[in-house]
């Protein structure tokens, strides 16, 4: 039963992100978004740790201290800031994300908030979630500024206006 519920959740999420990406005119990214979630290693995490109200990755990390599903996922999906970490002579550093992937990250975060919060979702939900973890991530300052500004714009102006803003000003 957990496996079926997990499949339902990730498919619902993928379809929601695809719809948001299409609205932003990111058609290829919308179609390809999160296809790795259907790989064996990511499905195994989802089937084992599914809870329905948060990502199974969080539960796996709590139990093991890491998540094989997450390590697989973040290395294959450019809309995650973790994908853009590199190693140089001074250690690990964050690379600036291209705007189209920041917009996909925006769509991903909004969709995740909608899926997990259900009727408690507001246009401020994704911003509030981002703010909770913002001080604990290694993200390029310009990438952080862009995702934060998009989530703030959503909070103040709503989804339709934010998508218009993205198409006109971010993905011009």
N, C-alpha and C positions, 0 to 999 in steps of 0.2 A: 504493500500500500504506500509506504514512504517513497518507493521508486516512482510510482505513478504520480504522486503528488509533486515530487521534485521535477519530473518531466513536464508536468503541467505548468509549474511555476517558471521554469527557465524558458519554456516556449512562450508563455504569456509575456515575460519580460522581453524576450527577443523581438516579438511582434510589436510591442509598445515602442522599443527603441527604433525598430525599422520604420514605424510610422512617424516618429519624431524626426529621424534622419531624412526621410523623404520630404517632410515639410520644410526642412532646411536645405533641400536640394542636394543632399549627400546620398545619392541613390545606391552607388556601389557599396559604400560603407554600411548603409542600412541593410542591404542584402547579406553582406559578409559578417555583420556584427555577431560576435560571440559564438561562432560556429564551433570553436574548440570546446564549448561546454558539452557538446555531444560526443566528445572523445572518451575512450574508456577510462582514462585516469581521472578526468574531471567528473564523469558520471559516477564513478566509484565513490568519490568524496561526497557528492550530492546524495546518493542513495543511502550512504552510511550515516551521514550527519544531518539529514533534512529535519528541520523543525517547523518551517512554515512562516516564521515571523522575522527571520534574519538569514543571512547567508550561511550555508553549511560550512563554508570555509572558516568562519569564526569559531564554530564549535570544534572543528578539527584542530585548529591552532591552539585552542584552550586545552585540548586533551594531549596533543603531541608536542606542542611548541612550534609547530610548522604545519604547512598544508601542502602536500604534493599536488593537489588539484590547483591551488593558487599559484604555486611555482610554475606549473605548466601553463596556466591561463595568462598570467601577466607577461610571460615571455613570448606570447603569440598574438597579443592584442594591443595595438598601438594607441588605443584610447585610454590606456592606463598610464599614469605618470611613472610608475615603476618600470615600465618598458624602456623608458628614456634615461635610465641610469647607466653610467659608464664608469670605467675605472682608468685612471691615469696615474702619472707619477706622484701626484699629491693625494691619491685615494679616490674614493667614489665621488662623482659629481653628477648633477642633474643637467641634462641637455634640454634646450628649449623645444617644446612640442610645436609642430606645425598647427596652424589654426584649425584646419579641418578635423584633426584628431581631438583638439580641445572641444570643438563643437560636438563631436561624437561622445566625448566624456560627459559633456553637459547633458546630452540626450540620455546617456546611460544612468547618470545620477538622478535625473528627474524620473525616469521610468522606474528605477529601483525604489525610490521614495513612494511612488504611486502604488507599486505592487505590494511592498511590505507594509505600508501604513494604511492602505485601503481607504476607508471613509474618513480617516483622520488626516489624510494628505491635505496640505495647503501649498500655495505657491512659495512659501517660505521653508518648506520641509527640507529640500535639498541643500539650501544655504545653511540651515541650522546644523545639518549633519556634517557638512563640509567644515564649518567653523569648529566643531567639536574636535576634529582631528588635525586641523590645519597646522598647528604648532609642532606636530610630531612627524611630519613628512618631509622628504628631501625632494623638492620640486623646484624647477627653475623659476626664478622670481617673475619673469614675464608670463610664463605659463600660469603660475599662481594668480597673478593679477588678472589675466583674462578669464579664467574659470570663475574666480571670485566675482568679477564684475558681471559676468553673465548670470550667475546665480542670484546676485543682488538685484539685477535688472528684472529677473523673473519675479522675485519677491515683491518688487515695487509696482511692476507693470502687467504682470500676468503672462501666461504662456503665448497667446497669440501675438501680442506686441513684442515679446522677446524673440520669437521666431522671425518676425518681420525685421527686427533690428539685426539679428544674425545674418540674414540674407543680404541686407542692404550694406551693413557696416563691417562685418567680420569676414564674410566669404565673398566679398565683392570681386 
